[in-house]
Amino acid sequence: MSQETLSLYLPYIVCLMGLNVAPQQTASKNAPKQTPSKKTVPTPAKHFETRCGWFWNNTPANAELFDREGEWIIGVQGGYQAKGDWPPFTDKQWVETNGHYGYGCASLRCIVDRKTRHVIEIKSAKGLPLSACEEDKALKKALKRWGYK
């Protein structure tokens, strides 16, 4: 495998293996204390991490990601919406369940709030082959929960 090919697929391999690829952060002694904003309900981690799993969009503006750690809220119709773009999917990567709404396997580079289980910001997102999630035993319960397979 060439170095170029390896660098292209490594983030997805690491993600599907369930490894946390978020960078370690250390606080600077001179950094000013930050007061939480009352406007922002979730308190996110301060770094982007890679999360892979089932991306579910069953109705307009409703979206969630189900990965090895469980369910993450991306958007709620008429309410909360994470910053950033949702992953694009090809026809082969998307299963329609309600008109053009449905689910697919995705990799998101995002900031999450572990307390509220919200995705705060999506830096990048990519649709993956359905088989990447179908073959992951930890993700099979998500499809069963939704009434599929």
C-alpha positions as CSV (number, residue, x, y, z in Angstrom):
1,M,0.0,0.0,0.0
2,S,1.4,3.4,-1.0
3,Q,1.9,6.2,1.6
4,E,-0.7,8.3,-0.3
5,T,-3.3,5.5,-0.1
6,L,-2.5,4.8,3.6
7,S,-2.9,8.5,4.5
8,L,-6.2,8.6,2.7
9,Y,-7.8,5.6,4.5
10,L,-6.0,5.7,7.9
11,P,-8.5,8.1,9.5
12,Y,-11.4,5.8,8.6
13,I,-9.6,2.7,9.6
14,V,-8.8,4.2,13.0
15,C,-12.4,5.5,13.4
16,L,-14.0,2.1,12.6
17,M,-11.6,0.4,15.0
18,G,-13.1,2.6,17.7
19,L,-10.0,4.4,18.6
20,N,-10.2,8.0,19.9
21,V,-8.1,10.2,17.7
22,A,-8.7,13.5,19.5
23,P,-5.5,15.4,20.2
24,Q,-4.3,15.8,23.8
25,Q,-4.7,19.3,25.1
26,T,-3.0,21.1,27.9
27,A,-4.1,24.4,29.4
28,S,-1.8,27.3,29.4
29,K,-1.1,28.9,32.8
30,N,-1.5,32.3,31.3
31,A,-4.7,31.6,29.4
32,P,-7.7,33.7,30.6
33,K,-10.5,32.0,32.4
34,Q,-13.5,31.6,30.1
35,T,-17.0,32.0,31.5
36,P,-19.6,29.8,29.9
37,S,-22.1,31.6,27.7
38,K,-25.7,31.4,28.7
39,K,-26.7,31.4,25.0
40,T,-24.9,28.1,24.4
41,V,-26.5,25.3,26.3
42,P,-24.0,22.5,25.4
43,T,-20.4,22.8,26.8
44,P,-18.3,21.1,24.1
45,A,-14.9,19.5,24.3
46,K,-12.3,22.0,23.0
47,H,-11.1,19.8,20.1
48,F,-12.3,18.1,17.0
49,E,-12.5,14.3,17.1
50,T,-13.4,11.7,14.5
51,R,-16.6,9.8,15.0
52,C,-17.9,7.0,12.6
53,G,-21.3,5.4,12.7
54,W,-24.9,5.5,11.4
55,F,-26.0,9.0,10.3
56,W,-29.8,9.1,10.6
57,N,-32.0,11.7,8.9
58,N,-35.6,10.4,9.1
59,T,-37.4,13.8,8.7
60,P,-36.6,17.4,7.8
61,A,-33.9,18.9,10.1
62,N,-33.8,15.9,12.4
63,A,-30.4,14.1,12.4
64,E,-28.3,12.0,14.7
65,L,-25.2,9.9,14.7
66,F,-25.1,6.5,16.4
67,D,-21.5,5.3,17.0
68,R,-19.8,3.0,19.5
69,E,-20.5,5.3,22.4
70,G,-24.2,5.7,21.6
71,E,-26.4,8.4,20.1
72,W,-25.4,12.0,19.3
73,I,-27.9,14.7,18.5
74,I,-27.0,16.7,15.4
75,G,-30.3,18.5,14.7
76,V,-33.8,18.7,15.9
77,Q,-36.6,20.1,13.7
78,G,-37.5,23.6,15.0
79,G,-34.7,23.5,17.6
80,Y,-31.1,22.6,18.1
81,Q,-28.8,22.4,15.0
82,A,-25.1,21.7,15.0
83,K,-22.8,24.1,13.1
84,G,-21.4,22.7,9.9
85,D,-22.5,20.6,6.9
86,W,-23.9,17.1,7.1
87,P,-22.2,14.4,5.1
88,P,-22.9,14.0,1.4
89,F,-23.9,10.5,0.4
90,T,-24.0,8.7,-3.0
91,D,-27.0,6.6,-3.9
92,K,-25.1,3.4,-2.9
93,Q,-24.3,4.9,0.5
94,W,-27.8,6.0,1.4
95,V,-30.9,3.9,2.4
96,E,-34.2,5.7,1.9
97,T,-36.8,5.0,4.5
98,N,-39.2,8.0,4.2
99,G,-39.1,9.6,0.8
100,H,-35.5,10.7,0.3
101,Y,-34.9,10.6,4.1
102,G,-33.1,7.7,5.7
103,Y,-29.7,6.7,6.9
104,G,-26.1,6.0,5.8
105,C,-22.7,5.3,7.3
106,A,-20.6,8.3,7.9
107,S,-17.4,9.7,9.3
108,L,-17.6,13.1,11.0
109,R,-14.7,15.3,12.3
110,C,-16.6,17.1,15.0
111,I,-16.8,18.7,18.4
112,V,-19.2,17.0,20.8
113,D,-20.7,17.7,24.2
114,R,-20.5,14.4,26.2
115,K,-22.9,15.6,28.9
116,T,-25.8,16.5,26.6
117,R,-24.8,14.1,23.8
118,H,-24.9,16.9,21.2
119,V,-22.7,17.3,18.2
120,I,-21.7,21.0,18.5
121,E,-19.8,21.6,15.3
122,I,-18.9,19.5,12.2
123,K,-15.6,20.4,10.6
124,S,-15.8,17.8,7.9
125,A,-18.1,14.9,7.1
126,K,-18.0,12.0,4.6
127,G,-20.3,9.3,3.6
128,L,-18.8,5.8,3.9
129,P,-19.8,2.4,2.3
130,L,-22.8,0.9,4.1
131,S,-20.7,-2.2,4.7
132,A,-18.4,-0.2,7.0
133,C,-21.2,0.2,9.6
134,E,-23.0,-3.1,8.7
135,E,-20.0,-5.1,9.7
136,D,-19.4,-3.3,13.0
137,K,-21.2,-5.4,15.7
138,A,-21.3,-2.4,18.0
139,L,-23.5,-0.5,15.5
140,K,-25.9,-3.3,14.6
141,K,-28.2,-2.4,17.6
142,A,-28.8,1.0,16.0
143,L,-30.5,-0.5,13.0
144,K,-32.6,-2.8,15.2
145,R,-33.7,0.1,17.3
146,W,-34.9,1.9,14.2
147,G,-36.7,-1.2,13.0
148,Y,-34.3,-2.3,10.2
149,K,-32.4,-5.5,9.5
